Amino acid sequence: MDTKKIRLSVLDQSPIRKGATAEQAVKETIELAKYTEKLGYTRYWVAEHHNTGILAGSTPEVLIAHLAGQTQRMRIGSGGIMMPNHSTLKVAENFRMLEALFPGRIDLGMGRAPGTDRITASVLNPSNQFREDDFVEQLTDLNNYFHDTYEPGTIQARITAIPQVKTVPDKWLLSSSGQSGLFAAHFGMGFSFAHFINPSGGPLNVKLYRERFQPSDDLAEPMVNVAIFVFCSEDEEKIKQHRAVMSHRFLQFEKGGPIVPLSYNDVKDVVYDASEQERIRQNSYRVITGNPMEIKKKLTWLAEDYDVDEIMAVTITEHFEDRLESYKLLAQQFEL
């Protein structure tokens, strides 16, 4: 990787803090988007999750419309639209409408996981078979809808995605395993690796994406970023508490029990057995924490390891003010 400037972006899952409401979480997403734009962040992505009490972001296409209207420069997008939950035509029309409203500022980030449990996914889309071939077909159809092309003899030949607009959103595939990176290379789309979900194998998957990338009508060269949990603070006690809460949260997910908002007081006295301590150690690679100078060193190393010049910071804190402060300290360190 050369020494070009590292860009910072935001991936926001609209977390619901303990004692707060979903409405507050959405308002915090709006405030954070406006704040990080002023700080110089490149893009702001919102997520799709369902049937959970700790994340309020279920409909990124709705939230994107509002956020883009509240900002002026920053790219706004999805991180991501979980394609198996949706009709491909409806995704194309949602994002054509967003392009009509905010031309040249919209990112369509897509994933092939449901963003929820299998039962909820089956209700969202009763015909979902979770097949890889179905996802590839959706990507093919999506390109056709955006460019008003079609495969001869298919139903797409009789359908036009509306509104008809001249611009196309930047298309990204999200992945925590690498397979979607190969799809992104094949279709000539951007690739975002979710290090915050899986801290193993990311640099190799990015390398394979670059090697196999095939230019498309929309993207001439590979476009990559990496997403990771980040917390930056000048207060060592807050850093310690953040690590403790995140470690417990990861174990909650892995055990499949009730997922509820947490505070440091909820976890500070928990004693972990040997196997849990090992999982905590493994999961620690999903998070980068530290003071501003430490964070800059760690994120710069991460960018070099991945050979990328853009990092998407995912920051969840007990107090919203600490979240704002973390993004501000990051922006200052990287001179956005």
TORBA-326445 format. One record per residue (C-alpha): residue in three letters; residue number from 1; x, z, y. Coordinates in Angstrom, 2 decimals, padded with zeros to 5 digits. Each point is the difference from the previous one (the first is absolute). Layout:
<atoms>
{residu:ALA, num:NUM, c1:X, c3:Z, c2:Y}
...
</atoms>
This chain:
<atoms>
{residu:MET, num:1, c1:000.00, c3:000.00, c2:000.00}
{residu:ASP, num:2, c1:001.23, c3:-000.72, c2:003.52}
{residu:THR, num:3, c1:-000.02, c3:002.49, c2:002.84}
{residu:LYS, num:4, c1:-003.19, c3:-001.19, c2:001.65}
{residu:LYS, num:5, c1:-002.30, c3:002.57, c2:001.49}
{residu:ILE, num:6, c1:-002.35, c3:001.88, c2:-002.33}
{residu:ARG, num:7, c1:-003.66, c3:-000.31, c2:000.91}
{residu:LEU, num:8, c1:-002.44, c3:002.80, c2:-000.70}
{residu:SER, num:9, c1:-003.66, c3:-000.32, c2:-000.95}
{residu:VAL, num:10, c1:-002.78, c3:002.36, c2:-001.08}
{residu:LEU, num:11, c1:-002.02, c3:000.24, c2:-003.19}
{residu:ASP, num:12, c1:-002.95, c3:002.31, c2:000.64}
{residu:GLN, num:13, c1:-002.29, c3:001.25, c2:-002.78}
{residu:SER, num:14, c1:-002.17, c3:001.97, c2:002.48}
{residu:PRO, num:15, c1:000.78, c3:003.37, c2:-001.64}
{residu:ILE, num:16, c1:-002.51, c3:002.81, c2:000.37}
{residu:ARG, num:17, c1:001.84, c3:003.17, c2:000.95}
{residu:LYS, num:18, c1:-001.09, c3:003.40, c2:-001.29}
{residu:GLY, num:19, c1:-002.80, c3:001.30, c2:002.22}
{residu:ALA, num:20, c1:-000.58, c3:-003.42, c2:001.52}
{residu:THR, num:21, c1:-002.70, c3:-002.59, c2:-000.64}
{residu:ALA, num:22, c1:000.02, c3:-003.67, c2:-000.94}
{residu:GLU, num:23, c1:-001.17, c3:-000.80, c2:003.52}
{residu:GLN, num:24, c1:003.04, c3:001.79, c2:001.39}
{residu:ALA, num:25, c1:002.27, c3:-001.88, c2:-002.40}
{residu:VAL, num:26, c1:-001.33, c3:-003.34, c2:001.26}
{residu:LYS, num:27, c1:000.39, c3:001.09, c2:003.63}
{residu:GLU, num:28, c1:003.58, c3:001.01, c2:-000.76}
{residu:THR, num:29, c1:000.64, c3:-003.44, c2:-001.48}
{residu:ILE, num:30, c1:-001.22, c3:-001.58, c2:003.24}
{residu:GLU, num:31, c1:002.10, c3:002.33, c2:002.14}
{residu:LEU, num:32, c1:003.08, c3:-000.55, c2:-002.16}
{residu:ALA, num:33, c1:-000.34, c3:-003.78, c2:000.19}
{residu:LYS, num:34, c1:-000.12, c3:000.06, c2:003.80}
{residu:TYR, num:35, c1:002.86, c3:002.48, c2:000.13}
{residu:THR, num:36, c1:002.34, c3:-001.88, c2:-002.34}
{residu:GLU, num:37, c1:-000.64, c3:-003.26, c2:001.82}
{residu:LYS, num:38, c1:001.27, c3:001.64, c2:003.20}
{residu:LEU, num:39, c1:003.04, c3:001.21, c2:-001.96}
{residu:GLY, num:40, c1:000.84, c3:-003.56, c2:-001.06}
{residu:TYR, num:41, c1:-001.06, c3:-000.15, c2:-003.65}
{residu:THR, num:42, c1:-000.37, c3:-003.49, c2:-001.46}
{residu:ARG, num:43, c1:-003.17, c3:000.22, c2:-002.10}
{residu:TYR, num:44, c1:-002.67, c3:002.48, c2:-001.01}
{residu:TRP, num:45, c1:-001.62, c3:-000.23, c2:-003.44}
{residu:VAL, num:46, c1:-002.99, c3:001.97, c2:-001.25}
{residu:ALA, num:47, c1:-000.79, c3:000.63, c2:-003.65}
{residu:GLU, num:48, c1:-002.92, c3:-000.28, c2:-002.42}
{residu:HIS, num:49, c1:-000.84, c3:003.00, c2:-002.17}
{residu:HIS, num:50, c1:-003.25, c3:001.11, c2:-001.60}
{residu:ASN, num:51, c1:-001.57, c3:003.14, c2:-001.49}
{residu:THR, num:52, c1:002.51, c3:002.42, c2:001.48}
{residu:GLY, num:53, c1:-000.37, c3:003.00, c2:002.26}
{residu:ILE, num:54, c1:003.42, c3:-000.22, c2:001.64}
{residu:LEU, num:55, c1:000.07, c3:-003.56, c2:001.39}
{residu:ALA, num:56, c1:-002.59, c3:-001.49, c2:002.34}
{residu:GLY, num:57, c1:001.14, c3:-003.63, c2:-000.10}
{residu:SER, num:58, c1:-002.40, c3:-001.93, c2:-002.24}
{residu:THR, num:59, c1:-000.70, c3:-003.18, c2:001.99}
{residu:PRO, num:60, c1:003.17, c3:-001.33, c2:001.64}
{residu:GLU, num:61, c1:-001.70, c3:-003.19, c2:001.21}
{residu:VAL, num:62, c1:-002.36, c3:002.11, c2:002.15}
{residu:LEU, num:63, c1:002.72, c3:002.26, c2:001.30}
{residu:ILE, num:64, c1:002.30, c3:-002.95, c2:000.77}
{residu:ALA, num:65, c1:-002.61, c3:-001.50, c2:002.32}
{residu:HIS, num:66, c1:-000.22, c3:003.20, c2:002.01}
{residu:LEU, num:67, c1:003.74, c3:000.68, c2:000.06}
{residu:ALA, num:68, c1:000.84, c3:-003.53, c2:001.12}
{residu:GLY, num:69, c1:-002.48, c3:000.43, c2:002.84}
{residu:GLN, num:70, c1:001.67, c3:003.27, c2:001.02}
{residu:THR, num:71, c1:003.50, c3:-001.51, c2:000.06}
{residu:GLN, num:72, c1:001.56, c3:-003.05, c2:001.64}
{residu:ARG, num:73, c1:003.29, c3:-001.01, c2:-001.64}
{residu:MET, num:74, c1:000.55, c3:001.65, c2:-003.37}
{residu:ARG, num:75, c1:-000.99, c3:-001.88, c2:-003.15}
{residu:ILE, num:76, c1:-002.93, c3:001.69, c2:-001.75}
{residu:GLY, num:77, c1:-000.72, c3:-000.41, c2:-003.69}
{residu:SER, num:78, c1:-000.89, c3:001.30, c2:-003.42}
{residu:GLY, num:79, c1:002.29, c3:001.88, c2:-002.28}
{residu:GLY, num:80, c1:-001.90, c3:-001.17, c2:-001.82}
{residu:ILE, num:81, c1:-003.20, c3:-001.68, c2:-000.99}
{residu:MET, num:82, c1:-000.38, c3:000.79, c2:-003.71}
{residu:MET, num:83, c1:-000.97, c3:-003.48, c2:-001.14}
{residu:PRO, num:84, c1:-001.62, c3:000.88, c2:-003.38}
{residu:ASN, num:85, c1:-002.65, c3:001.94, c2:001.93}
{residu:HIS, num:86, c1:-001.06, c3:-002.99, c2:002.06}
{residu:SER, num:87, c1:-001.35, c3:-003.52, c2:000.06}
{residu:THR, num:88, c1:002.83, c3:-002.30, c2:001.02}
{residu:LEU, num:89, c1:-002.30, c3:-001.97, c2:002.28}
{residu:LYS, num:90, c1:-001.08, c3:003.17, c2:001.80}
{residu:VAL, num:91, c1:003.65, c3:001.02, c2:000.53}
{residu:ALA, num:92, c1:000.75, c3:-003.46, c2:001.41}
{residu:GLU, num:93, c1:-002.97, c3:000.16, c2:002.36}
{residu:ASN, num:94, c1:000.78, c3:003.55, c2:001.13}
{residu:PHE, num:95, c1:003.52, c3:-001.00, c2:000.93}
{residu:ARG, num:96, c1:-001.00, c3:-003.31, c2:001.53}
{residu:MET, num:97, c1:-002.30, c3:001.98, c2:002.26}
{residu:LEU, num:98, c1:002.84, c3:002.38, c2:000.85}
{residu:GLU, num:99, c1:002.19, c3:-002.99, c2:000.83}
{residu:ALA, num:100, c1:-002.76, c3:-001.39, c2:002.22}
{residu:LEU, num:101, c1:-000.10, c3:003.31, c2:001.85}
{residu:PHE, num:102, c1:003.76, c3:000.69, c2:000.10}
{residu:PRO, num:103, c1:001.88, c3:-003.25, c2:-000.74}
{residu:GLY, num:104, c1:003.59, c3:000.44, c2:-001.13}
{residu:ARG, num:105, c1:-000.17, c3:003.78, c2:-000.32}
{residu:ILE, num:106, c1:-001.55, c3:000.56, c2:-003.43}
{residu:ASP, num:107, c1:001.74, c3:000.82, c2:-003.29}
{residu:LEU, num:108, c1:-001.80, c3:-000.30, c2:-003.33}
{residu:GLY, num:109, c1:001.84, c3:002.30, c2:-002.38}
{residu:MET, num:110, c1:-001.41, c3:-000.13, c2:-003.54}
{residu:GLY, num:111, c1:000.34, c3:001.99, c2:-003.19}
{residu:ARG, num:112, c1:-001.20, c3:-000.47, c2:-003.55}
{residu:ALA, num:113, c1:-000.70, c3:003.67, c2:-000.71}
{residu:PRO, num:114, c1:-003.51, c3:001.31, c2:000.74}
{residu:GLY, num:115, c1:001.11, c3:002.81, c2:002.32}
{residu:THR, num:116, c1:-002.13, c3:002.41, c2:-002.00}
{residu:ASP, num:117, c1:-000.92, c3:001.06, c2:-003.53}
{residu:ARG, num:118, c1:-001.28, c3:-002.51, c2:-002.54}
{residu:ILE, num:119, c1:-003.59, c3:001.27, c2:000.09}
{residu:THR, num:120, c1:-000.24, c3:-000.40, c2:003.78}
{residu:ALA, num:121, c1:001.67, c3:-003.40, c2:-000.26}
{residu:SER, num:122, c1:-002.63, c3:-001.12, c2:-002.50}
{residu:VAL, num:123, c1:-002.73, c3:000.97, c2:002.47}
{residu:LEU, num:124, c1:001.74, c3:-001.77, c2:002.90}
{residu:ASN, num:125, c1:000.23, c3:-003.16, c2:-002.09}
{residu:PRO, num:126, c1:-001.88, c3:000.09, c2:-003.32}
{residu:SER, num:127, c1:001.61, c3:-003.28, c2:-001.09}
{residu:ASN, num:128, c1:003.55, c3:001.30, c2:000.48}
{residu:GLN, num:129, c1:002.00, c3:-000.44, c2:-003.22}
{residu:PHE, num:130, c1:003.37, c3:001.10, c2:001.50}
{residu:ARG, num:131, c1:001.60, c3:-003.21, c2:-001.28}
{residu:GLU, num:132, c1:003.16, c3:-001.42, c2:001.49}
{residu:ASP, num:133, c1:-001.37, c3:-003.53, c2:-000.28}
{residu:ASP, num:134, c1:-002.98, c3:000.98, c2:002.15}
{residu:PHE, num:135, c1:002.32, c3:001.23, c2:002.75}
{residu:VAL, num:136, c1:002.01, c3:-003.23, c2:-000.06}
{residu:GLU, num:137, c1:-003.25, c3:-001.98, c2:000.19}
{residu:GLN, num:138, c1:-001.05, c3:002.05, c2:003.02}
{residu:LEU, num:139, c1:003.27, c3:-000.77, c2:001.79}
{residu:THR, num:140, c1:-000.40, c3:-003.70, c2:-000.72}
{residu:ASP, num:141, c1:-003.59, c3:000.01, c2:001.24}
{residu:LEU, num:142, c1:000.96, c3:001.98, c2:003.09}
{residu:ASN, num:143, c1:002.56, c3:-002.59, c2:001.03}
{residu:ASN, num:144, c1:-002.58, c3:-002.74, c2:-000.48}
{residu:TYR, num:145, c1:-002.58, c3:001.83, c2:002.11}
{residu:PHE, num:146, c1:002.48, c3:000.58, c2:002.83}
{residu:HIS, num:147, c1:001.14, c3:-003.61, c2:000.05}
{residu:ASP, num:148, c1:-003.29, c3:-001.72, c2:-000.89}
{residu:THR, num:149, c1:001.51, c3:-001.49, c2:-003.13}
{residu:TYR, num:150, c1:-001.21, c3:000.19, c2:-003.56}
{residu:GLU, num:151, c1:000.77, c3:-000.91, c2:-003.57}
{residu:PRO, num:152, c1:-002.02, c3:-003.08, c2:-001.02}
{residu:GLY, num:153, c1:-003.02, c3:000.87, c2:-002.08}
{residu:THR, num:154, c1:-000.09, c3:003.67, c2:000.99}
{residu:ILE, num:155, c1:-002.78, c3:001.84, c2:001.79}
{residu:GLN, num:156, c1:002.28, c3:000.37, c2:003.05}
{residu:ALA, num:157, c1:-000.52, c3:-003.70, c2:000.68}
{residu:ARG, num:158, c1:-003.54, c3:000.87, c2:001.10}
{residu:ILE, num:159, c1:000.83, c3:003.11, c2:002.05}
{residu:THR, num:160, c1:001.52, c3:000.44, c2:003.46}
{residu:ALA, num:161, c1:001.19, c3:003.41, c2:001.13}
{residu:ILE, num:162, c1:-001.32, c3:000.71, c2:003.47}
{residu:PRO, num:163, c1:000.65, c3:000.32, c2:002.86}
{residu:GLN, num:164, c1:002.22, c3:-003.06, c2:000.21}
{residu:VAL, num:165, c1:003.10, c3:001.09, c2:001.91}
{residu:LYS, num:166, c1:003.39, c3:-001.57, c2:000.61}
{residu:THR, num:167, c1:002.19, c3:002.99, c2:-000.90}
{residu:VAL, num:168, c1:000.59, c3:001.73, c2:-003.32}
{residu:PRO, num:169, c1:000.92, c3:003.69, c2:-000.43}
{residu:ASP, num:170, c1:003.44, c3:000.80, c2:-001.33}
{residu:LYS, num:171, c1:-000.49, c3:000.64, c2:-003.71}
{residu:TRP, num:172, c1:001.92, c3:002.74, c2:-001.80}
{residu:LEU, num:173, c1:-000.07, c3:001.25, c2:-003.57}
{residu:LEU, num:174, c1:000.51, c3:003.71, c2:-000.58}
{residu:SER, num:175, c1:001.73, c3:001.24, c2:-003.12}
{residu:SER, num:176, c1:001.38, c3:003.15, c2:-001.57}
{residu:SER, num:177, c1:001.16, c3:-001.72, c2:-003.19}
{residu:GLY, num:178, c1:001.37, c3:-003.38, c2:001.03}
{residu:GLN, num:179, c1:-002.41, c3:-002.33, c2:-001.77}
{residu:SER, num:180, c1:-001.85, c3:-000.74, c2:003.22}
{residu:GLY, num:181, c1:003.37, c3:-000.81, c2:001.56}
{residu:LEU, num:182, c1:000.26, c3:-002.94, c2:-002.40}
{residu:PHE, num:183, c1:-003.52, c3:-001.06, c2:000.97}
{residu:ALA, num:184, c1:000.96, c3:000.29, c2:003.68}
{residu:ALA, num:185, c1:003.05, c3:-002.19, c2:-000.62}
{residu:HIS, num:186, c1:-002.07, c3:-002.60, c2:-001.84}
{residu:PHE, num:187, c1:-002.71, c3:-000.21, c2:002.67}
{residu:GLY, num:188, c1:002.39, c3:000.23, c2:002.95}
{residu:MET, num:189, c1:-001.36, c3:003.30, c2:001.31}
{residu:GLY, num:190, c1:001.64, c3:003.10, c2:001.45}
{residu:PHE, num:191, c1:000.97, c3:002.87, c2:-002.31}
{residu:SER, num:192, c1:-000.32, c3:003.73, c2:000.70}
{residu:PHE, num:193, c1:001.49, c3:002.39, c2:-002.55}
{residu:ALA, num:194, c1:-001.66, c3:003.43, c2:-000.27}
{residu:HIS, num:195, c1:003.01, c3:002.28, c2:-000.40}
{residu:PHE, num:196, c1:-002.31, c3:002.87, c2:000.93}
{residu:ILE, num:197, c1:-001.80, c3:-000.59, c2:-003.31}
{residu:ASN, num:198, c1:002.91, c3:-001.04, c2:-002.20}
{residu:PRO, num:199, c1:003.59, c3:000.72, c2:001.12}
{residu:SER, num:200, c1:001.54, c3:-001.90, c2:-002.92}
{residu:GLY, num:201, c1:000.91, c3:-003.67, c2:-000.22}
{residu:GLY, num:202, c1:-001.02, c3:-001.02, c2:003.49}
{residu:PRO, num:203, c1:003.25, c3:-001.65, c2:001.15}
{residu:LEU, num:204, c1:000.16, c3:-002.10, c2:-003.18}
{residu:ASN, num:205, c1:-003.61, c3:-001.10, c2:000.44}
{residu:VAL, num:206, c1:000.69, c3:-001.00, c2:003.60}
{residu:LYS, num:207, c1:003.06, c3:-001.95, c2:-001.15}
{residu:LEU, num:208, c1:-002.07, c3:-001.86, c2:-002.61}
{residu:TYR, num:209, c1:-002.64, c3:-000.77, c2:002.62}
{residu:ARG, num:210, c1:002.60, c3:-001.51, c2:002.31}
{residu:GLU, num:211, c1:001.61, c3:-002.04, c2:-002.79}
{residu:ARG, num:212, c1:-003.31, c3:-001.43, c2:-001.21}
{residu:PHE, num:213, c1:-001.70, c3:-000.46, c2:003.34}
{residu:GLN, num:214, c1:-001.75, c3:-003.36, c2:000.44}
{residu:PRO, num:215, c1:-000.77, c3:-000.94, c2:003.62}
{residu:SER, num:216, c1:-003.69, c3:-000.48, c2:000.77}
{residu:ASP, num:217, c1:-001.96, c3:-001.56, c2:002.85}
{residu:ASP, num:218, c1:-000.22, c3:003.48, c2:001.53}
{residu:LEU, num:219, c1:003.44, c3:001.45, c2:-000.67}
{residu:ALA, num:220, c1:003.30, c3:-001.90, c2:-000.02}
{residu:GLU, num:221, c1:002.30, c3:002.89, c2:-000.93}
{residu:PRO, num:222, c1:-000.31, c3:003.31, c2:-001.88}
{residu:MET, num:223, c1:-001.60, c3:002.83, c2:001.97}
{residu:VAL, num:224, c1:000.52, c3:003.52, c2:-001.36}
{residu:ASN, num:225, c1:-000.46, c3:003.64, c2:000.91}
{residu:VAL, num:226, c1:000.14, c3:003.30, c2:-001.85}
{residu:ALA, num:227, c1:-002.47, c3:002.89, c2:000.40}
{residu:ILE, num:228, c1:001.06, c3:003.61, c2:-000.44}
{residu:PHE, num:229, c1:-001.25, c3:003.50, c2:000.81}
{residu:VAL, num:230, c1:001.88, c3:001.24, c2:003.08}
{residu:PHE, num:231, c1:-000.01, c3:003.24, c2:001.94}
{residu:CYS, num:232, c1:002.34, c3:000.55, c2:002.93}
{residu:SER, num:233, c1:000.23, c3:003.28, c2:001.87}
{residu:GLU, num:234, c1:002.48, c3:002.08, c2:001.95}
{residu:ASP, num:235, c1:-001.46, c3:003.14, c2:-001.63}
{residu:GLU, num:236, c1:001.62, c3:000.76, c2:-003.37}
{residu:GLU, num:237, c1:-002.84, c3:002.32, c2:-000.99}
{residu:LYS, num:238, c1:-002.57, c3:-002.77, c2:000.49}
{residu:ILE, num:239, c1:002.16, c3:-002.33, c2:-002.12}
{residu:LYS, num:240, c1:000.14, c3:002.59, c2:-002.80}
{residu:GLN, num:241, c1:-003.74, c3:000.54, c2:000.12}
{residu:HIS, num:242, c1:-000.69, c3:-003.74, c2:-000.02}
{residu:ARG, num:243, c1:002.12, c3:-000.46, c2:-003.11}
{residu:ALA, num:244, c1:-001.85, c3:002.83, c2:-001.75}
{residu:VAL, num:245, c1:-003.44, c3:-001.43, c2:000.76}
{residu:MET, num:246, c1:000.97, c3:-003.55, c2:-001.00}
{residu:SER, num:247, c1:001.55, c3:001.22, c2:-003.26}
{residu:HIS, num:248, c1:-003.19, c3:001.82, c2:-000.92}
{residu:ARG, num:249, c1:-002.15, c3:-002.96, c2:001.03}
{residu:PHE, num:250, c1:001.90, c3:-002.36, c2:-002.32}
{residu:LEU, num:251, c1:-000.52, c3:002.39, c2:-002.91}
{residu:GLN, num:252, c1:-003.72, c3:000.16, c2:000.81}
{residu:PHE, num:253, c1:-000.28, c3:-003.75, c2:-000.34}
{residu:GLU, num:254, c1:001.97, c3:-000.11, c2:-003.23}
{residu:LYS, num:255, c1:-002.08, c3:002.70, c2:-001.64}
{residu:GLY, num:256, c1:-003.25, c3:-001.73, c2:000.92}
{residu:GLY, num:257, c1:-001.71, c3:003.15, c2:001.23}
{residu:PRO, num:258, c1:-002.08, c3:000.49, c2:003.15}
{residu:ILE, num:259, c1:001.76, c3:-001.43, c2:003.05}
{residu:VAL, num:260, c1:-000.65, c3:002.04, c2:003.13}
{residu:PRO, num:261, c1:001.73, c3:000.32, c2:003.37}
{residu:LEU, num:262, c1:002.89, c3:002.47, c2:-000.09}
{residu:SER, num:263, c1:001.86, c3:002.25, c2:002.39}
{residu:TYR, num:264, c1:003.38, c3:001.64, c2:-000.47}
{residu:ASN, num:265, c1:-001.68, c3:003.36, c2:-000.55}
{residu:ASP, num:266, c1:-001.78, c3:-001.47, c2:-003.03}
{residu:VAL, num:267, c1:003.25, c3:-000.90, c2:-001.76}
{residu:LYS, num:268, c1:002.73, c3:002.32, c2:001.30}
{residu:ASP, num:269, c1:-000.33, c3:002.50, c2:-002.84}
{residu:VAL, num:270, c1:-000.57, c3:-002.44, c2:-002.86}
{residu:VAL, num:271, c1:002.48, c3:000.36, c2:-002.86}
{residu:TYR, num:272, c1:000.82, c3:-003.21, c2:-001.92}
{residu:ASP, num:273, c1:001.11, c3:-000.25, c2:-003.60}
{residu:ALA, num:274, c1:003.01, c3:-002.05, c2:-001.09}
{residu:SER, num:275, c1:-001.92, c3:-003.23, c2:-000.58}
{residu:GLU, num:276, c1:-001.73, c3:000.29, c2:003.38}
{residu:GLN, num:277, c1:003.33, c3:000.62, c2:001.71}
{residu:GLU, num:278, c1:001.36, c3:-003.17, c2:-001.58}
{residu:ARG, num:279, c1:-002.98, c3:-002.00, c2:001.25}
{residu:ILE, num:280, c1:000.52, c3:001.50, c2:003.46}
{residu:ARG, num:281, c1:003.61, c3:-001.15, c2:-000.12}
{residu:GLN, num:282, c1:-001.00, c3:-003.53, c2:-001.01}
{residu:ASN, num:283, c1:-002.76, c3:-000.20, c2:002.59}
{residu:SER, num:284, c1:002.36, c3:001.16, c2:002.77}
{residu:TYR, num:285, c1:001.44, c3:-003.54, c2:000.08}
{residu:ARG, num:286, c1:-003.35, c3:-001.21, c2:001.30}
{residu:VAL, num:287, c1:000.44, c3:001.95, c2:003.24}
{residu:ILE, num:288, c1:002.63, c3:000.01, c2:002.73}
{residu:THR, num:289, c1:000.05, c3:003.10, c2:002.19}
{residu:GLY, num:290, c1:002.43, c3:001.46, c2:002.49}
{residu:ASN, num:291, c1:000.98, c3:000.35, c2:003.61}
{residu:PRO, num:292, c1:000.30, c3:-003.13, c2:002.15}
{residu:MET, num:293, c1:003.66, c3:-000.74, c2:-000.78}
{residu:GLU, num:294, c1:-000.48, c3:000.62, c2:-003.73}
{residu:ILE, num:295, c1:-003.08, c3:-002.20, c2:-000.08}
{residu:LYS, num:296, c1:001.79, c3:-002.88, c2:001.72}
{residu:LYS, num:297, c1:002.83, c3:000.11, c2:-002.54}
{residu:LYS, num:298, c1:-002.37, c3:000.18, c2:-002.97}
{residu:LEU, num:299, c1:-002.31, c3:-002.77, c2:001.20}
{residu:THR, num:300, c1:002.93, c3:-002.23, c2:000.93}
{residu:TRP, num:301, c1:001.42, c3:000.45, c2:-003.50}
{residu:LEU, num:302, c1:-003.42, c3:-000.77, c2:-001.49}
{residu:ALA, num:303, c1:-000.28, c3:-003.20, c2:002.04}
{residu:GLU, num:304, c1:003.48, c3:-001.05, c2:-001.11}
{residu:ASP, num:305, c1:-000.76, c3:000.79, c2:-003.64}
{residu:TYR, num:306, c1:-003.16, c3:-002.11, c2:000.12}
{residu:ASP, num:307, c1:001.53, c3:-002.68, c2:002.24}
{residu:VAL, num:308, c1:-002.91, c3:000.21, c2:002.45}
{residu:ASP, num:309, c1:-000.22, c3:000.43, c2:003.75}
{residu:GLU, num:310, c1:-003.44, c3:001.64, c2:000.10}
{residu:ILE, num:311, c1:-001.10, c3:003.41, c2:-001.25}
{residu:MET, num:312, c1:-003.62, c3:001.13, c2:-000.15}
{residu:ALA, num:313, c1:-000.21, c3:003.73, c2:000.54}
{residu:VAL, num:314, c1:-002.80, c3:001.92, c2:-001.74}
{residu:THR, num:315, c1:-000.28, c3:003.43, c2:001.61}
{residu:ILE, num:316, c1:-002.48, c3:002.69, c2:-001.04}
{residu:THR, num:317, c1:000.22, c3:003.43, c2:001.61}
{residu:GLU, num:318, c1:-001.97, c3:003.23, c2:000.11}
{residu:HIS, num:319, c1:-000.28, c3:-000.23, c2:003.78}
{residu:PHE, num:320, c1:-000.69, c3:-003.26, c2:001.83}
{residu:GLU, num:321, c1:002.41, c3:000.90, c2:002.79}
{residu:ASP, num:322, c1:002.86, c3:000.05, c2:-002.52}
{residu:ARG, num:323, c1:-000.99, c3:-003.48, c2:-001.16}
{residu:LEU, num:324, c1:000.15, c3:-001.35, c2:003.54}
{residu:GLU, num:325, c1:003.32, c3:001.72, c2:000.59}
{residu:SER, num:326, c1:001.49, c3:-001.43, c2:-003.20}
{residu:TYR, num:327, c1:-000.83, c3:-003.57, c2:001.02}
{residu:LYS, num:328, c1:001.35, c3:000.64, c2:003.51}
{residu:LEU, num:329, c1:003.33, c3:001.34, c2:-001.31}
{residu:LEU, num:330, c1:000.32, c3:-003.00, c2:-002.32}
{residu:ALA, num:331, c1:-000.61, c3:-002.41, c2:002.87}
{residu:GLN, num:332, c1:002.63, c3:001.75, c2:002.12}
{residu:GLN, num:333, c1:002.62, c3:-000.07, c2:-002.75}
{residu:PHE, num:334, c1:-000.49, c3:-003.71, c2:-000.67}
{residu:GLU, num:335, c1:-000.34, c3:-000.84, c2:003.70}
{residu:LEU, num:336, c1:-003.23, c3:-001.95, c2:-000.41}
</atoms>
